[in-house]
Amino acid sequence: MADNNTATANEFLKQIRQYSSPYGNATERLAHCFANALEARVAGTGSALYTTLTSRRIPAAESLKAYQTYVAACPFKRMSNIFANKSIGRLTREATRIHINDFGILCGFQWPCLIQGISLRLGGSPLLRITGIDFPLPGFRPADGIEQTGRHLMNYCKRFNVPFECNAIAKKWDTIREKNSGGM
């Protein structure tokens, strides 16, 4: 949809609808939700729907509770974070700088384990730079949530003597280009 090819999107939508159901198994329900979102995007109502859904700010404590419940009920997220952090640590073992682009950073829950791991490196910690990318919040401070996450991660890095930089990007993901991430 990034290139506004509605004909192709409509064709995909037909195919997805054949295999989706709001009452089926988990995959069929996921396909149903995806089809609804794609249909809203093709119809041009996706932005209005998104604005309506995001106009009510959810308190941070409520979001944290929901995330904690999600991770407790579905440990796959936690395991994927552990494996990703181990892979990043292994692949950057000799690096003096690490730059991570995190699409959908939310509260940055994935990164404390990585921060602790790289703080133990012989010869000192590498510079860790995280570019937090998420959808803009409504109102005058669209990047406020990402910036707050950056501040929390910065304080955490200070505790473990890890040099840290944060770059906050609040944009629709399909509009982001490499130059936005402040590459190293």
N, CA, C and O of each residue as an XYZ file, in Angstrom:
736
protein
N       0.817     -1.199      0.000
C       0.000      0.000      0.000
C       0.857      1.257      0.000
O       0.350      2.343     -0.284
N       2.128      1.137      0.309
C       2.976      2.324      0.353
C       3.027      3.020     -0.995
O       3.191      4.239     -1.056
N       2.887      2.252     -2.091
C       2.926      2.867     -3.421
C       1.523      3.111     -3.983
O       1.377      3.391     -5.173
N       0.489      3.007     -3.139
C      -0.909      3.268     -3.516
C      -1.402      2.403     -4.661
O      -2.188      2.872     -5.485
N      -0.972      1.171     -4.737
C      -1.423      0.241     -5.772
C      -2.675     -0.467     -5.253
O      -2.604     -1.576     -4.724
N      -3.822      0.195     -5.415
C      -5.063     -0.338     -4.850
C      -5.547     -1.586     -5.574
O      -6.193     -2.436     -4.961
N      -5.250     -1.715     -6.858
C      -5.688     -2.909     -7.596
C      -5.050     -4.167     -7.002
O      -5.733     -5.162     -6.758
N      -3.753     -4.115     -6.776
C      -3.056     -5.255     -6.179
C      -3.544     -5.495     -4.752
O      -3.740     -6.638     -4.341
N      -3.738     -4.417     -4.003
C      -4.221     -4.549     -2.627
C      -5.599     -5.207     -2.598
O      -5.862     -6.060     -1.751
N      -6.474     -4.815     -3.517
C      -7.809     -5.428     -3.577
C      -7.729     -6.911     -3.933
O      -8.498     -7.718     -3.411
N      -6.809     -7.266     -4.811
C      -6.634     -8.676     -5.171
C      -6.157     -9.483     -3.962
O      -6.657    -10.577     -3.700
N      -5.189     -8.935     -3.232
C      -4.726     -9.598     -2.009
C      -5.854     -9.695     -0.985
O      -5.987    -10.699     -0.286
N      -6.655     -8.652     -0.906
C      -7.765     -8.636      0.040
C      -8.749     -9.766     -0.250
O      -9.224    -10.425      0.675
N      -9.058     -9.994     -1.522
C      -9.950    -11.103     -1.899
C      -9.365    -12.445     -1.456
O     -10.074    -13.293     -0.914
N      -8.074    -12.624     -1.691
C      -7.424    -13.882     -1.319
C      -7.419    -14.079      0.198
O      -7.671    -15.179      0.690
N      -7.134    -13.015      0.923
C      -7.095    -13.110      2.387
C      -8.481    -13.435      2.934
O      -8.619    -14.257      3.840
N      -9.499    -12.794      2.387
C     -10.876    -13.021      2.854
C     -11.305    -14.486      2.678
O     -12.098    -14.995      3.470
N     -10.788    -15.159      1.651
C     -11.139    -16.566      1.429
C     -10.691    -17.456      2.588
O     -11.324    -18.471      2.880
N      -9.616    -17.076      3.234
C      -9.027    -17.913      4.280
C      -9.174    -17.315      5.679
O      -8.516    -17.767      6.616
N     -10.022    -16.312      5.826
C     -10.153    -15.673      7.131
C     -11.563    -15.821      7.683
O     -12.526    -16.028      6.945
N     -11.651    -15.708      9.001
C     -12.949    -15.791      9.666
C     -12.824    -15.165     11.049
O     -11.829    -15.386     11.738
N     -13.819    -14.389     11.460
C     -13.767    -13.841     12.821
C     -14.005    -14.911     13.884
O     -13.796    -14.664     15.072
N     -14.443    -16.103     13.460
C     -14.772    -17.172     14.403
C     -13.875    -18.402     14.252
O     -14.082    -19.395     14.950
N     -12.893    -18.360     13.365
C     -12.042    -19.514     13.099
C     -10.940    -19.674     14.123
O     -11.012    -19.161     15.240
N      -9.901    -20.413     13.702
C      -8.751    -20.608     14.592
C      -7.946    -19.306     14.671
O      -8.320    -18.304     14.061
N      -6.863    -19.325     15.409
C      -6.085    -18.104     15.639
C      -5.583    -17.488     14.339
O      -5.621    -16.268     14.179
N      -5.118    -18.311     13.414
C      -4.606    -17.797     12.141
C      -5.720    -17.166     11.323
O      -5.523    -16.114     10.714
N      -6.877    -17.791     11.304
C      -8.013    -17.249     10.551
C      -8.499    -15.928     11.153
O      -8.874    -15.012     10.422
N      -8.493    -15.834     12.469
C      -8.907    -14.582     13.121
C      -7.894    -13.480     12.860
O      -8.272    -12.332     12.628
N      -6.602    -13.821     12.895
C      -5.566    -12.840     12.585
C      -5.717    -12.350     11.151
O      -5.614    -11.152     10.889
N      -5.959    -13.271     10.224
C      -6.165    -12.897      8.821
C      -7.389    -11.997      8.681
O      -7.381    -11.068      7.874
N      -8.431    -12.259      9.451
C      -9.640    -11.433      9.418
C      -9.321     -9.995      9.855
O      -9.745     -9.037      9.209
N      -8.576     -9.854     10.948
C      -8.184     -8.518     11.428
C      -7.312     -7.810     10.404
O      -7.496     -6.621     10.140
N      -6.364     -8.539      9.827
C      -5.491     -7.955      8.809
C      -6.313     -7.499      7.606
O      -6.081     -6.416      7.069
N      -7.272     -8.323      7.182
C      -8.119     -7.967      6.037
C      -8.937     -6.714      6.337
O      -9.079     -5.848      5.474
N      -9.470     -6.611      7.538
C     -10.221     -5.409      7.912
C      -9.339     -4.164      7.859
O      -9.765     -3.113      7.380
N      -8.112     -4.290      8.352
C      -7.187     -3.157      8.334
C      -6.814     -2.778      6.906
O      -6.768     -1.595      6.568
N      -6.546     -3.779      6.067
C      -6.202     -3.507      4.670
C      -7.381     -2.871      3.946
O      -7.202     -1.951      3.148
N      -8.575     -3.357      4.221
C      -9.774     -2.796      3.598
C      -9.953     -1.325      3.989
O     -10.291     -0.498      3.142
N      -9.730     -0.996      5.258
C      -9.824      0.395      5.711
C      -8.771      1.257      5.034
O      -9.034      2.405      4.674
N      -7.593      0.706      4.864
C      -6.513      1.454      4.205
C      -6.841      1.703      2.741
O      -6.656      2.817      2.250
N      -7.329      0.677      2.032
C      -7.678      0.816      0.614
C      -8.827      1.808      0.447
O      -8.831      2.612     -0.484
N      -9.802      1.745      1.357
C     -10.967      2.628      1.271
C     -10.636      4.061      1.677
O     -11.436      4.973      1.468
N      -9.464      4.250      2.251
C      -9.075      5.591      2.667
C      -9.613      5.972      4.034
O      -9.496      7.127      4.444
N     -10.197      5.026      4.741
C     -10.733      5.315      6.071
C      -9.776      4.894      7.176
O     -10.071      5.070      8.358
N      -8.643      4.343      6.799
C      -7.681      3.869      7.794
C      -7.184      4.970      8.702
O      -7.063      4.761      9.909
N      -6.891      6.148      8.150
C      -6.393      7.255      8.969
C      -7.439      7.711      9.974
O      -7.123      7.979     11.133
N      -8.700      7.799      9.519
C      -9.775      8.212     10.425
C      -9.968      7.180     11.528
O     -10.163      7.530     12.692
N      -9.914      5.919     11.156
C     -10.056      4.843     12.137
C      -8.916      4.896     13.149
O      -9.140      4.765     14.352
N      -7.685      5.090     12.655
C      -6.521      5.170     13.540
C      -6.656      6.360     14.487
O      -6.390      6.240     15.683
N      -7.070      7.508     13.951
C      -7.227      8.707     14.777
C      -8.254      8.477     15.875
O      -8.049      8.876     17.021
N      -9.349      7.838     15.523
C     -10.386      7.540     16.512
C      -9.850      6.617     17.604
O     -10.085      6.843     18.790
N      -9.133      5.582     17.194
C      -8.622      4.613     18.162
C      -7.546      5.192     19.072
O      -7.423      4.784     20.227
N      -6.764      6.146     18.556
C      -5.649      6.683     19.345
C      -5.971      7.996     20.039
O      -5.121      8.533     20.750
N      -7.169      8.525     19.855
C      -7.493      9.820     20.449
C      -7.572      9.737     21.978
O      -7.329     10.730     22.664
N      -7.902      8.584     22.501
C      -7.941      8.388     23.948
C      -6.587      7.845     24.395
O      -6.199      6.738     24.021
N      -5.887      8.614     25.179
C      -4.580      8.171     25.675
C      -4.752      7.170     26.796
O      -5.484      7.407     27.757
N      -4.077      6.065     26.661
C      -4.134      5.022     27.679
C      -3.030      5.310     28.694
O      -1.874      5.494     28.311
N      -3.367      5.350     29.975
C      -2.340      5.615     30.991
C      -1.215      4.578     30.924
O      -1.447      3.411     30.607
N      -0.002      5.023     31.224
C       1.168      4.144     31.147
C       1.008      2.924     32.050
O       1.380      1.814     31.667
N       0.460      3.124     33.238
C       0.290      1.993     34.166
C      -0.627      0.930     33.570
O      -0.392     -0.266     33.742
N      -1.669      1.368     32.870
C      -2.590      0.426     32.237
C      -1.896     -0.334     31.102
O      -2.098     -1.537     30.936
N      -1.088      0.373     30.335
C      -0.333     -0.274     29.253
C       0.650     -1.299     29.807
O       0.785     -2.396     29.264
N       1.332     -0.940     30.887
C       2.294     -1.855     31.498
C       1.606     -3.106     32.032
O       2.129     -4.212     31.893
N       0.435     -2.934     32.643
C      -0.320     -4.085     33.142
C      -0.726     -5.000     31.995
O      -0.622     -6.223     32.095
N      -1.188     -4.397     30.910
C      -1.608     -5.188     29.750
C      -0.418     -5.942     29.168
O      -0.542     -7.111     28.803
N       0.725     -5.284     29.079
C       1.918     -5.933     28.533
C       2.366     -7.080     29.438
O       2.727     -8.154     28.958
N       2.339     -6.845     30.740
C       2.734     -7.887     31.697
C       1.817     -9.102     31.573
O       2.286    -10.239     31.608
N       0.529     -8.869     31.430
C      -0.431     -9.962     31.258
C      -0.159    -10.707     29.964
O      -0.196    -11.937     29.922
N       0.114     -9.953     28.911
C       0.407    -10.548     27.606
C       1.641    -11.448     27.682
O       1.608    -12.580     27.200
N       2.716    -10.962     28.275
C       3.955    -11.742     28.365
C       3.764    -12.973     29.254
O       4.313    -14.038     28.971
N       2.982    -12.823     30.328
C       2.729    -13.966     31.210
C       1.910    -15.041     30.500
O       2.144    -16.235     30.688
N       0.952    -14.610     29.685
C       0.087    -15.568     28.987
C       0.753    -16.160     27.754
O       0.440    -17.279     27.348
N       1.663    -15.411     27.167
C       2.285    -15.837     25.910
C       3.793    -15.608     25.998
O       4.275    -14.542     25.617
N       4.542    -16.588     26.493
C       5.975    -16.399     26.710
C       6.795    -16.280     25.422
O       8.004    -16.051     25.482
N       6.160    -16.430     24.271
C       6.898    -16.349     23.014
C       7.542    -14.983     22.827
O       8.646    -14.891     22.291
N       6.875    -13.929     23.257
C       7.436    -12.582     23.134
C       8.718    -12.480     23.960
O       9.732    -11.966     23.489
N       8.659    -12.967     25.171
C       9.838    -12.910     26.039
C      10.986    -13.725     25.443
O      12.134    -13.281     25.434
N      10.666    -14.911     24.950
C      11.705    -15.766     24.365
C      12.296    -15.135     23.108
O      13.505    -15.207     22.887
N      11.454    -14.519     22.287
C      11.989    -13.885     21.076
C      12.905    -12.727     21.447
O      13.910    -12.497     20.774
N      12.572    -11.992     22.512
C      13.455    -10.919     22.975
C      14.790    -11.477     23.457
O      15.844    -10.918     23.154
N      14.747    -12.569     24.201
C      15.984    -13.179     24.705
C      16.866    -13.622     23.545
O      18.064    -13.336     23.525
N      16.273    -14.321     22.575
C      17.062    -14.792     21.429
C      17.594    -13.631     20.593
O      18.731    -13.674     20.123
N      16.781    -12.598     20.407
C      17.238    -11.433     19.639
C      18.403    -10.750     20.348
O      19.397    -10.402     19.712
N      18.287    -10.556     21.658
C      19.365     -9.915     22.409
C      20.642    -10.743     22.389
O      21.737    -10.196     22.260
N      20.507    -12.061     22.516
C      21.689    -12.936     22.442
C      22.349    -12.818     21.069
O      23.574    -12.750     20.968
N      21.540    -12.793     20.025
C      22.085    -12.679     18.665
C      22.778    -11.343     18.463
O      23.872    -11.287     17.901
N      22.148    -10.268     18.918
C      22.767     -8.944     18.794
C      24.085     -8.927     19.557
O      25.093     -8.439     19.046
N      24.083     -9.451     20.768
C      25.308     -9.498     21.570
C      26.413    -10.280     20.888
O      27.568     -9.855     20.875
N      26.054    -11.431     20.320
C      27.047    -12.279     19.654
C      27.570    -11.610     18.377
O      28.774    -11.623     18.118
N      26.676    -11.031     17.589
C      27.084    -10.440     16.313
C      27.860     -9.137     16.478
O      28.568     -8.717     15.563
N      27.731     -8.498     17.632
C      28.414     -7.219     17.850
C      29.517     -7.343     18.901
O      29.929     -6.346     19.494
N      29.985     -8.552     19.124
C      30.973     -8.818     20.175
C      32.195     -7.905     20.075
O      32.703     -7.444     21.097
N      32.667     -7.643     18.871
C      33.876     -6.830     18.679
C      33.561     -5.359     18.406
O      34.477     -4.546     18.282
N      32.293     -5.012     18.311
C      31.901     -3.654     17.918
C      32.183     -2.643     19.026
O      32.093     -2.951     20.214
N      32.525     -1.442     18.604
C      32.680     -0.344     19.555
C      31.422      0.521     19.586
O      31.237      1.340     20.485
N      30.553      0.321     18.574
C      29.277      1.044     18.502
C      28.196      0.086     18.004
O      28.429     -0.727     17.109
N      27.029      0.197     18.593
C      25.878     -0.605     18.178
C      24.724      0.358     17.922
O      24.397      1.177     18.781
N      24.109      0.265     16.748
C      22.947      1.099     16.434
C      21.772      0.186     16.109
O      21.840     -0.628     15.188
N      20.703      0.329     16.867
C      19.503     -0.488     16.701
C      18.344      0.414     16.314
O      18.092      1.423     16.973
N      17.637      0.057     15.249
C      16.389      0.719     14.879
C      15.254     -0.147     15.400
O      15.072     -1.275     14.941
N      14.495      0.365     16.347
C      13.425     -0.403     16.986
C      12.065      0.134     16.543
O      11.580      1.138     17.065
N      11.460     -0.551     15.570
C      10.122     -0.189     15.112
C       9.114     -0.696     16.138
O       9.077     -1.889     16.437
N       8.300      0.207     16.677
C       7.324     -0.172     17.694
C       7.963     -0.314     19.058
O       7.696     -1.280     19.774
N       8.800      0.634     19.423
C       9.591      0.534     20.656
C       8.737      0.471     21.919
O       9.164     -0.111     22.916
N       7.560      1.047     21.897
C       6.689      1.085     23.077
C       7.479      1.566     24.290
O       7.953      2.702     24.302
N       7.626      0.732     25.297
C       8.334      1.124     26.521
C       9.782      0.650     26.544
O      10.480      0.862     27.536
N      10.243      0.021     25.483
C      11.631     -0.426     25.409
C      11.960     -1.594     26.317
O      13.103     -1.731     26.755
N      10.976     -2.443     26.610
C      11.183     -3.559     27.541
C      12.244     -4.551     27.086
O      12.822     -5.255     27.914
N      12.508     -4.620     25.804
C      13.458     -5.607     25.302
C      14.897     -5.276     25.681
O      15.721     -6.182     25.811
N      15.212     -4.009     25.858
C      16.611     -3.590     25.881
C      17.356     -3.704     27.206
O      18.582     -3.797     27.156
N      16.740     -3.704     28.382
C      17.536     -3.836     29.610
C      18.426     -5.079     29.657
O      19.551     -5.005     30.150
N      17.949     -6.209     29.159
C      18.790     -7.426     29.159
C      20.016     -7.235     28.273
O      21.115     -7.650     28.640
N      19.837     -6.615     27.118
C      20.975     -6.354     26.231
C      21.948     -5.386     26.902
O      23.162     -5.582     26.854
N      21.408     -4.351     27.521
C      22.251     -3.356     28.194
C      23.098     -4.026     29.277
O      24.299     -3.772     29.370
N      22.487     -4.871     30.086
C      23.248     -5.582     31.120
C      24.325     -6.460     30.500
O      25.449     -6.525     30.999
N      23.978     -7.131     29.415
C      24.937     -8.020     28.760
C      26.150     -7.290     28.215
O      27.283     -7.730     28.413
N      25.921     -6.171     27.527
C      27.071     -5.463     26.940
C      27.861     -4.702     27.997
O      29.012     -4.335     27.761
N      27.254     -4.460     29.166
C      27.994     -3.765     30.226
C      29.099     -4.642     30.813
O      30.022     -4.139     31.453
N      29.002     -5.944     30.596
C      29.973     -6.888     31.163
C      31.154     -7.167     30.239
O      32.026     -7.966     30.581
N      31.193     -6.532     29.095
C      32.252     -6.822     28.123
C      33.616     -6.376     28.625
O      33.770     -5.314     29.226
N      34.597     -7.224     28.356
C      35.976     -6.867     28.682
C      36.382     -5.686     27.819
O      36.068     -5.651     26.629
N      37.064     -4.737     28.391
C      37.494     -3.570     27.638
C      36.455     -2.466     27.613
O      36.689     -1.423     27.002
N      35.332     -2.661     28.249
C      34.312     -1.620     28.332
C      33.151     -1.832     27.381
O      33.208     -2.641     26.454
N      32.116     -1.092     27.639
C      30.892     -1.205     26.850
C      30.998     -0.406     25.561
O      31.616      0.658     25.534
N      30.394     -0.918     24.490
C      30.324     -0.130     23.263
C      29.268      0.966     23.414
O      28.417      0.897     24.301
N      29.329      1.964     22.554
C      28.282      2.977     22.499
C      27.021      2.310     21.965
O      27.045      1.694     20.900
N      25.938      2.429     22.691
C      24.657      1.879     22.261
C      23.772      3.029     21.819
O      23.514      3.959     22.583
N      23.312      2.960     20.589
C      22.390      3.964     20.068
C      21.122      3.245     19.642
O      21.163      2.321     18.830
N      20.007      3.670     20.189
C      18.721      3.095     19.817
C      17.875      4.185     19.184
O      17.640      5.236     19.779
N      17.425      3.919     17.974
C      16.468      4.800     17.319
C      15.095      4.183     17.552
O      14.744      3.163     16.959
N      14.333      4.818     18.422
C      12.989      4.347     18.743
C      12.001      4.908     17.742
O      11.902      6.122     17.566
N      11.275      4.026     17.092
C      10.348      4.436     16.044
C       8.956      3.951     16.418
O       8.745      2.768     16.687
N       8.011      4.881     16.429
C       6.631      4.501     16.703
C       5.706      5.515     16.058
O       6.140      6.565     15.583
N       4.430      5.183     16.050
C       3.446      6.082     15.463
C       3.333      7.331     16.326
O       3.491      7.255     17.544
N       3.060      8.490     15.707
C       2.950      9.720     16.489
C       1.720      9.708     17.392
O       0.661      9.201     17.023
N       1.883     10.271     18.567
C       0.755     10.449     19.471
C      -0.039     11.666     19.013
O       0.534     12.585     18.428
N      -1.339     11.691     19.266
C      -2.104     12.881     18.904
C      -1.715     14.049     19.809
O      -1.263     13.847     20.936
N      -1.891     15.255     19.311
C      -1.616     16.440     20.114
C      -0.328     17.126     19.719
O       0.217     16.897     18.639
N       0.148     17.973     20.617
C       1.290     18.834     20.325
C       2.641     18.157     20.499
O       3.652     18.684     20.035
N       2.684     17.008     21.154
C       3.956     16.328     21.392
C       3.882     14.906     20.861
O       3.771     13.961     21.641
N       3.941     14.742     19.547
C       3.747     13.416     18.955
C       4.810     12.388     19.337
O       4.545     11.187     19.291
N       6.007     12.838     19.711
C       7.092     11.906     20.043
C       7.271     11.735     21.551
O       8.254     11.138     21.990
N       6.343     12.246     22.342
C       6.497     12.249     23.797
C       6.728     10.855     24.379
O       7.611     10.680     25.219
N       5.958      9.872     23.949
C       6.105      8.517     24.482
C       7.464      7.918     24.177
O       8.076      7.285     25.037
N       7.942      8.117     22.946
C       9.246      7.575     22.549
C      10.365      8.284     23.312
O      11.324      7.651     23.755
N      10.232      9.602     23.461
C      11.252     10.356     24.193
C      11.308      9.924     25.659
O      12.387      9.830     26.242
N      10.145      9.663     26.247
C      10.103      9.185     27.633
C      10.789      7.823     27.751
O      11.534      7.579     28.701
N      10.538      6.945     26.794
C      11.215      5.645     26.776
C      12.725      5.845     26.667
O      13.493      5.165     27.346
N      13.149      6.771     25.819
C      14.573      7.072     25.670
C      15.201      7.535     26.975
O      16.321      7.143     27.304
N      14.480      8.370     27.718
C      14.999      8.841     29.010
C      15.138      7.682     30.005
O      16.122      7.599     30.740
N      14.144      6.795     30.019
C      14.224      5.636     30.919
C      15.415      4.748     30.554
O      16.150      4.294     31.430
N      15.599      4.507     29.257
C      16.727      3.682     28.822
C      18.057      4.363     29.129
O      19.028      3.698     29.491
N      18.103      5.696     28.984
C      19.334      6.425     29.293
C      19.688      6.268     30.775
O      20.848      6.033     31.114
N      18.705      6.395     31.644
C      18.954      6.214     33.083
C      19.411      4.795     33.388
O      20.284      4.585     34.230
N      18.830      3.838     32.713
C      19.223      2.441     32.908
C      20.668      2.233     32.462
O      21.448      1.566     33.143
N      21.014      2.805     31.319
C      22.391      2.688     30.814
C      23.391      3.330     31.770
O      24.497      2.818     31.945
N      23.014      4.441     32.388
C      23.907      5.087     33.356
C      24.210      4.152     34.518
O      25.341      4.103     35.002
N      23.204      3.411     34.966
C      23.400      2.467     36.077
C      24.423      1.400     35.735
O      25.105      0.886     36.621
N      24.536      1.063     34.456
C      25.437     -0.012     34.029
C      26.647      0.511     33.252
O      27.380     -0.267     32.642
N      26.853      1.825     33.279
C      28.004      2.453     32.611
C      28.087      2.110     31.123
O      29.164      1.814     30.604
N      26.959      2.152     30.456
C      26.908      1.923     29.010
C      26.661      3.269     28.340
O      25.622      3.886     28.576
N      27.602      3.744     27.501
C      27.355      4.996     26.782
C      26.129      4.834     25.886
O      25.988      3.827     25.192
N      25.241      5.833     25.906
C      23.946      5.667     25.246
C      23.517      6.933     24.521
O      23.716      8.048     25.003
N      22.928      6.731     23.362
C      22.277      7.806     22.610
C      20.917      7.298     22.169
O      20.746      6.119     21.860
N      19.954      8.207     22.144
C      18.616      7.825     21.705
C      18.128      8.813     20.659
O      18.337     10.020     20.779
N      17.485      8.293     19.650
C      16.886      9.103     18.602
C      15.418      8.700     18.534
O      15.110      7.527     18.323
N      14.510      9.655     18.710
C      13.074      9.356     18.698
C      12.465      9.788     17.370
O      12.631     10.929     16.939
N      11.762      8.865     16.731
C      11.072      9.169     15.480
C       9.603      8.805     15.645
O       9.262      7.651     15.904
N       8.741      9.802     15.491
C       7.295      9.584     15.572
C       6.709      9.863     14.191
O       6.359     10.997     13.866
N       6.612      8.812     13.392
C       6.100      8.931     12.024
C       5.385      7.647     11.650
O       5.546      6.615     12.301
N       4.599      7.727     10.596
C       4.051      6.504     10.021
C       5.223      5.724      9.444
O       6.100      6.291      8.791
N       5.228      4.431      9.688
C       6.388      3.619      9.335
C       6.691      3.619      7.851
O       7.859      3.542      7.470
N       5.684      3.702      7.004
C       5.952      3.642      5.565
C       6.535      4.945      5.023
O       6.871      5.019      3.841
N       6.663      5.980      5.869
C       7.270      7.234      5.420
C       8.711      7.381      5.892
O       9.375      8.359      5.550
N       9.199      6.436      6.662
C      10.544      6.536      7.236
C      11.583      6.060      6.228
O      11.410      5.037      5.565
N      12.647      6.814      6.130
C      13.769      6.479      5.255
C      15.032      6.349      6.105
O      15.064      6.779      7.258
N      16.053      5.761      5.531
C      17.292      5.506      6.272
C      17.869      6.778      6.886
O      18.402      6.743      7.995
N      17.767      7.895      6.180
C      18.336      9.145      6.691
C      17.673      9.595      7.994
O      18.284     10.321      8.778
N      16.400      9.163      8.239
C      15.700      9.534      9.465
C      16.308      8.896     10.703
O      16.202      9.452     11.797
N      16.938      7.746     10.553
C      17.399      6.999     11.724
C      18.712      7.521     12.281
O      19.166      7.050     13.324
N      19.331      8.481     11.611
C      20.587      9.021     12.115
C      21.669      7.975     12.167
O      22.327      7.801     13.193
N      21.858      7.273     11.057
C      22.806      6.155     10.989
C      24.177      6.502     11.510
O      24.583      7.664     11.515
N      24.878      5.493     11.944
C      26.217      5.684     12.513
C      27.259      5.539     11.438
O      28.452      5.665     11.714
